[in-house]
């Protein structure tokens, strides 16, 4: 075969296309091994929801991942496929996302009969915190963080929209502002009610209502970092100390590649032995 400049460019182009695919396959295999190792050690089923900004190297397009309805479908399927007596370890790394999707996942987490532990290696903000509220235990690292669950309307805190409406006589408030405030009231009430629903099996109702109101009513800015100590003081069942195997699993979602994934592994059939 005779090589020329065109052939060289073609080979380089093919390598550029295949390299991310091959690298993804390698990391996928290593993640599978790490997940299986954690499952064997803890006797649990490991489900991960890792959201990182994905950079497509060929065109340099950045795609930010957040909790969406596809995530809800994947996570709920994984939970429903887990036997009732099998504990679940859910690893969360997310900035948040759609309230409806986060609430669906949270309800599935709360409904699982066996213990569900949510691991937050770095952060689980907004909808991620809502999911964590449904768990039996939240495990955080020393510098991990949760966040408020106050809903956002058009990128603005619903609580702030309501506060702006209430700050002046109604005749001085525009129709658009009144509509946004009405939607904001509904959103805050819905998130608060949902949070109470998922927390009351493990928490007294009055305590759950107080905590839900505090997290959903704009006490802090939406990006406020709730430390493990603050989360514990609020009444959440928080354990500080991230297992090294969870941290090692996070390394298989490398920041330079900026992958994002929702993953779970099928159970081995009875009698099948892992190599």
C-alpha positions in Angstrom: 0.0 0.0 0.0 1.4 3.4 -1.0 1.3 6.0 1.7 0.8 9.7 0.8 -0.2 12.8 2.7 -3.9 12.1 2.2 -3.6 8.6 3.6 -1.7 10.0 6.6 -4.4 12.6 7.3 -7.1 9.9 7.0 -5.3 7.6 9.5 -4.9 10.5 11.9 -8.6 11.4 11.5 -9.7 7.8 12.2 -7.4 7.7 15.3 -8.9 11.0 16.6 -12.4 9.5 16.2 -11.6 6.1 17.8 -9.4 7.3 20.6 -12.3 8.7 22.8 -14.4 5.6 22.1 -11.6 3.2 23.0 -10.7 5.3 26.1 -14.4 5.2 27.1 -14.5 1.4 26.7 -11.4 1.0 28.9 -12.8 3.3 31.6 -16.2 1.5 31.4 -14.5 -1.9 32.0 -12.6 -0.5 34.9 -15.7 1.0 36.4 -17.5 -2.3 36.1 -14.7 -4.0 38.0 -14.7 -1.3 40.7 -18.4 -1.5 41.1 -18.4 -5.3 41.4 -15.6 -5.1 44.0 -17.6 -2.7 46.1 -20.7 -4.9 45.8 -18.8 -8.0 47.0 -17.2 -6.1 49.9 -20.5 -4.4 51.1 -23.0 -7.0 50.1 -25.0 -4.4 48.3 -26.0 -3.3 44.9 -24.1 -0.2 43.6 -25.9 2.4 41.5 -24.1 5.5 40.3 -25.3 8.8 39.0 -22.2 10.8 38.1 -22.8 14.1 36.3 -19.8 15.9 34.9 -19.4 18.3 32.0 -18.7 16.3 28.9 -16.3 17.7 26.4 -16.5 16.3 22.9 -12.8 16.5 21.8 -13.5 16.5 18.0 -15.6 19.6 17.9 -14.9 21.1 21.4 -18.6 21.2 22.3 -19.4 21.2 26.0 -22.6 19.6 27.1 -23.6 20.0 30.8 -25.4 17.1 32.3 -28.0 17.4 35.0 -30.7 15.2 36.5 -33.3 14.5 33.8 -36.1 12.1 33.0 -33.7 9.6 31.3 -31.8 9.5 34.6 -35.0 8.8 36.4 -35.9 5.9 34.1 -32.4 4.4 34.5 -32.2 4.7 38.3 -35.8 3.6 38.9 -35.2 0.5 36.7 -32.0 -0.3 38.6 -33.8 0.0 42.0 -36.8 -2.1 40.9 -34.4 -4.8 39.6 -32.8 -5.0 43.0 -34.2 -7.7 45.3 -36.2 -6.3 48.3 -33.7 -7.7 50.8 -30.6 -6.3 49.0 -29.2 -3.0 50.3 -28.5 -0.3 47.8 -25.4 2.0 47.7 -26.2 5.0 45.5 -23.2 7.2 44.5 -24.3 10.7 43.7 -22.3 13.5 42.1 -24.7 16.0 40.6 -25.4 19.8 40.4 -29.2 19.0 40.4 -31.7 19.2 37.6 -35.4 18.7 37.0 -37.5 18.6 40.1 -39.9 16.0 38.6 -37.0 13.7 37.8 -35.3 14.1 41.2 -38.6 13.5 42.9 -39.3 10.3 40.9 -35.8 8.9 41.9 -36.3 10.0 45.6 -39.6 8.1 45.8 -38.0 5.0 44.3 -35.2 5.3 46.8 -37.6 5.7 49.8 -39.7 2.8 48.6 -36.9 0.2 48.5 -37.4 -2.1 51.5 -33.8 -2.7 52.3 -31.3 -0.1 53.5 -30.4 2.6 51.0 -27.1 4.5 51.5 -26.4 7.6 49.5 -22.7 8.4 49.1 -21.8 12.0 48.3 -18.0 12.0 47.5 -18.0 15.7 46.4 -21.4 17.3 46.0 -25.1 16.5 45.5 -26.8 19.8 45.1 -30.5 20.8 44.7 -32.2 17.7 43.2 -29.3 15.6 44.3 -30.0 16.7 47.9 -33.7 15.9 47.4 -32.7 12.3 46.4 -30.4 12.1 49.4 -33.2 13.0 51.8 -34.9 9.8 50.9 -32.0 7.6 51.9 -31.6 5.7 55.2 -28.1 7.1 55.5 -26.1 9.8 53.8 -22.3 9.3 53.7 -20.3 12.4 53.0 -16.6 13.2 52.8 -15.0 15.8 55.1 -15.5 18.4 52.4 -18.5 17.1 50.6 -21.6 19.2 50.3 -25.3 19.2 49.9 -27.5 22.2 49.1 -30.9 23.8 49.4 -33.8 22.4 47.4 -35.6 25.7 46.7 -37.1 25.6 43.2 -35.9 27.9 40.5 -38.2 29.7 38.1 -36.6 30.9 34.9 -33.2 30.7 36.7 -34.4 32.8 39.6 -35.1 31.6 43.1 -38.8 31.1 43.6 -38.5 32.3 47.1 -36.9 35.6 45.9 -39.7 36.1 43.4 -42.3 35.7 46.1 -40.3 38.0 48.4 -40.2 40.7 45.6 -44.0 40.5 45.2 -44.6 40.8 48.9 -42.3 43.7 49.3 -44.7 46.3 47.8 -48.4 46.9 47.4 -50.0 44.5 44.9 -51.2 47.4 42.7 -47.6 48.2 42.1 -46.7 44.7 40.9 -46.9 43.9 37.2 -49.1 41.1 35.9 -46.1 39.1 34.8 -44.5 39.4 38.3 -47.8 38.2 39.9 -48.0 35.2 37.5 -44.4 34.3 38.3 -45.0 34.7 42.0 -48.1 32.5 41.8 -46.1 29.8 40.0 -43.3 30.2 42.6 -45.7 29.7 45.5 -46.9 26.5 43.9 -43.4 25.3 43.2 -42.2 25.9 46.8 -45.3 24.2 48.2 -44.9 21.2 45.9 -41.2 20.7 46.7 -41.8 21.1 50.4 -44.7 18.6 50.3 -42.6 16.1 48.3 -39.6 16.4 50.7 -41.9 15.8 53.7 -43.3 12.7 52.0 -40.0 11.1 51.4 -38.6 11.9 54.9 -41.5 11.0 57.2 -40.9 7.2 57.2 -37.6 7.9 59.0 -38.4 11.3 60.7 -41.2 12.7 62.8 -43.6 14.6 60.7 -43.2 18.0 62.5 -39.4 17.6 62.2 -39.7 16.7 58.5 -41.9 19.7 57.8 -39.5 22.1 59.6 -36.6 20.8 57.7 -38.4 20.8 54.3 -39.5 24.4 54.8 -36.0 25.5 55.7 -34.4 23.8 52.7 -37.1 24.9 50.2 -38.0 28.4 51.2 -34.9 30.4 50.3 -33.1 30.4 53.6 -29.8 30.4 51.7 -28.8 31.1 48.1 -29.4 28.1 45.8 -25.7 27.4 45.5 -25.1 27.4 49.3 -22.9 24.5 50.4 -24.3 22.6 53.3 -21.4 21.0 55.1 -21.7 17.5 56.8 -21.8 19.3 60.2 -24.6 21.6 59.1 -26.6 18.7 57.5 -26.3 16.7 60.7 -27.4 19.7 62.8 -30.5 20.0 60.6 -31.4 16.5 61.6 -30.2 14.4 58.6 -28.7 11.0 59.2 -25.2 11.9 58.1 -22.0 9.8 58.4 -18.7 11.5 57.7 -15.9 9.4 56.2 -15.9 8.4 52.5 -14.8 4.8 51.9 -11.6 4.7 49.8 -13.3 2.3 47.3 -15.9 5.0 46.5 -13.2 7.6 46.0 -11.3 5.2 43.7 -14.5 4.7 41.7 -14.9 8.5 41.3 -11.4 8.6 39.8 -12.7 6.4 36.9 -14.9 9.3 35.8 -11.8 11.5 35.1 -12.2 15.2 35.0 -10.0 15.8 32.0 -12.2 13.5 29.9 -15.3 15.0 31.6 -17.6 12.0 31.2 -21.1 11.8 32.6 -23.0 8.7 33.3 -25.8 6.9 35.1 -24.7 3.3 35.6 -25.8 0.1 37.2 -24.8 -3.5 36.6 -27.2 -6.4 36.3 -27.1 -9.1 39.0 -25.3 -12.3 38.4 -27.7 -15.2 37.8 -27.9 -17.7 40.8 -24.8 -19.9 40.9 -22.8 -17.7 38.6 -19.4 -16.8 40.0 -17.4 -13.7 39.2 -14.0 -14.2 37.9 
